[in-house]
Amino acid sequence: MTRGAAVAVATLIFQSLGRAQAALPFPEQKSFFDAVRQNLARSEEGQKLYAYKERRTDLNLNPFGRLGTGRTRVVEMTPTPDGAWNRRLLELDGQPVANSPLVRRESRMPTGRSMVDDVASALEFAMDHRDMLNGRPVIVVRFHRKADANPRTREGRIARAFSGLIWIDEDAKEVATVEATAVDDISFGYGMLARLNSGSDVMVQRRPIDRDLWLPTSIRFTGEGKALLFRKLIINFAVDWFDYRKAL
């Protein structure tokens, strides 16, 4: 079989699998969403046991009000037994940093309901269609704000400003990808520090880290807004999390 014929056959197979997948009925919605929420809560707790590396580009506001990219840093975050984190700078603009000191960061502990429950309570969810992602069957869920929601956490209040789609791995019942668009302006520091305009986009990806634990691996954020009341912001921001290892 030639290379072209092999590609054509593979394409037909995946198209057939996609049509068969789309024809399947959805699972019972409440029990499915409950299982997904429980897995997210378990991951929220499990992440506290894992060290990881984080790569991000600094964002610097210049005198003309445009948010530009600065230096790229890779840091290692390691949890401590008392719930804090040790942060060490490993790379700066692609160059190793020797003898970087450890910097302790206290963990911001939520009060009341968990962050996962608060975000879930702020949104309405509905199964939209089936799809394939990374060779695995997923259920694509559409979400939007819940009219009477009263979120208590910062994450819940931010989530309520977005609508979009969630790709959920059906077998693992884990969130794999989120694509969302802000339907409201989002204020930081009561609007005095920054305001992100509606229409801004965010993508979050999660992947399996251990046999039964999924954790976030990247976030991409693009949009416009204002800083310090009048300075224009243009954001194209990315963070990657990688090299997870169990530390506690």
N, C-alpha and C positions, 0 to 999 in steps of 0.2 A: 504493500500500500504506500502510495506517495505521501509526502508530507501534507500536501494540500488536501488529499482525500481523507487523511487522518483528522485534520482540523475540522473538515466538513462533518465527518461522522461524530466527532466529539460534540460539535455544536448542536447537531440534531438530538443527541442523547440528552444534553443539558436542557434543551428546549422541551423535550418530552417530559423530563423530570419536573421542569417548572410547571407545565400544564397539569400534570398529575397532582403536584403539590397544591396548586391553586384550587383544584376541585375538591380537596378534602374539607370536611366541615371544621369549623373552629372548635376548640375545646370549650368546656363550660367556663364562662368568663370570670365569675367571682373566684372560683377555686384557683384558676390559673393566675389571676392577678395577685391573689393572696400568697401563692407560692413564690411569685417574683418578688413581692415586697419582703417576704421573709428572707429570701436570699440576699437582697440588697442590705437588709439590716444585719445579717450575719457577716457580710463583707465589710460593713462599716465597723463592726467590732474586730473582725479578723485583721484588718489593715493595721491596727495598732500594734500587731506583733511582728510586722515586716519592715525591714530596712529597704530602702530603694534609692535610686538615683533620679535626679530631676534636672532636665535641661530646659532653660528658658532664656529668652532674650529680654534684657532690660528695656523698659519704655521710658523715654526721657522727653519732657515737655520743653520745647525750645522757646525763646523769647517771643516768637511769632504765634505761639499757641498750637503748633502742630506736634502731635505725638509721634516721635520717631524712634527707630530701633537704636539701642545702644550696644552694650557688650553682652556676649553670650556666655552664660555661666552654667557649669555642671556642678551640682552639689549632691552630697550624700546625706540622707536623712536616716537616723538610727533611733529607734524607740528606746526609752529607758524604763526600768521596772516601776518607777513612780508615775508613769503616764506622760512624762515630758519627751522632748525630742532633742537629739544632738545633731547639729548641722555642721558639715565640713565642706569648704570649697575645694573641689577637685581640679577643675579646669576653668580657664578664663580665655575666651576667644580661641578655643581649640588647643591651648597650650597648658600642660600640666602645672599645677600650683603645688610647690613643695612646702611641707611643714605648716600647712594651714591649720589654725587653731580650731578647736571645737567650740561651737556657740550653742548654748542651751536655749531651747525655746519651750516655753510652757504651752501645754495643750489647751486649746479653747474648748472647754467642756460644755456641751449643750445642757440646758435645764429643761425640766418637764419632758414632753414627748420627744422621741428621737427625731433627728433630721429627716430620715427616710419617711417616717409616718407624717411629719409635718408637710413635706413636699407632696406626698400622695394625697393628703387631705385638701390641698389647694388646687388640685387639677381634676378634670374629668377625662376618663380614658374610654376608648372604644376600639375594638379590633377592626382593622380596615381591610387588609389583604394578606395573603401569604407570599413569601419570597424565598430566595436562597442567598445566603451570605457566607462567604468563605467555605463554600461547599456544604453548608449545613442549612436545614430548614429553619426559617424564622417566621414569626408572626409580626406583621407591621401594625403598630398601634398608633392611632391618632389621638392627640391630647390638646386640651385648651383649658383656660382658667375656669374654676368653679365660681359661679356668681356669688354665693354666700360664704365663701371661704374666709377664714380669719387666721392666717398663718402666724405662728409665734416665733419662728426662727428666721434669721437672715436668709437662709437658703430657701425657705418656704416663700418668703415675700418676693425673692428674685424669681423663683420658678413661676409664680402666679403671673408674671409679666410676659411669659412666653407661650407660644403654641407651636406644635410641630409633630414629628413622627419619631417613634421608638422601634428599633428592630430588636425583637426578643428571641433568643435562641429557644426553640420550642422544647427540645429534649432537656436542656440544662435549666430552663426557666430562668435565664439570666439576661439582663439588658446588655446588648452588644454594642449598639450605636444609637445615639440620640442626635437628631438634627432639629434645631429649633430657631424660631425667629421672634424677636421681641415685638409684642403688639402694643406695648406702652413704653414711654420713657422710663429709665431706671436711674434713680438718684443715689449718690453716695455722699455721705456727710451732709444729709438734708439738702442736697443740691448745691452746697457751697463748694465742695471739692470737685465733683464731677457729675455730669448727667449724660447718660447714654441714650441716644435716640432710638425710637421705635424703628423697626426694620433691620436692626443689627442681628447678625447670625452667629450661632454657636454650634459646634459639633463636638461631641464627647464620644470616645471609644473606650470599651472595656474588653478585656480578654482573660482567659483562664491563666492563672499564675501557678497554682498548685492543682492537684487532681480535682478538687471540688471547691476551689475558691477563685472567683473572678474579681479583678481589681481594675481601676482606671489606668489607661496607658497613654492617653493624649487628650488634649482639648485645643480647639481652634476657635478663635474669636475675631470676627471682623465687624466693623461698624463705625459710626460717627457719633459725635456728641460735643459737649462743651465742658471745659475745665475752668474752675475759679470764676464761674458765672458767664464768662464771655469768650474765653479762648477755645478755638476749634480743636476738636480731637479727631484724628483719623487713626483707627486701631486695626492692626493686623497682627494678632498676638497668638503665639503657639507655646504650649508646654507639653513636654513628653516625660513620662515616668517609665523607668525600665530597670532591669537588673534587680528585681525583687528577690529578697531572700529572708527566710524566717530568722528573726534575731532574738525572740523571747519564747 
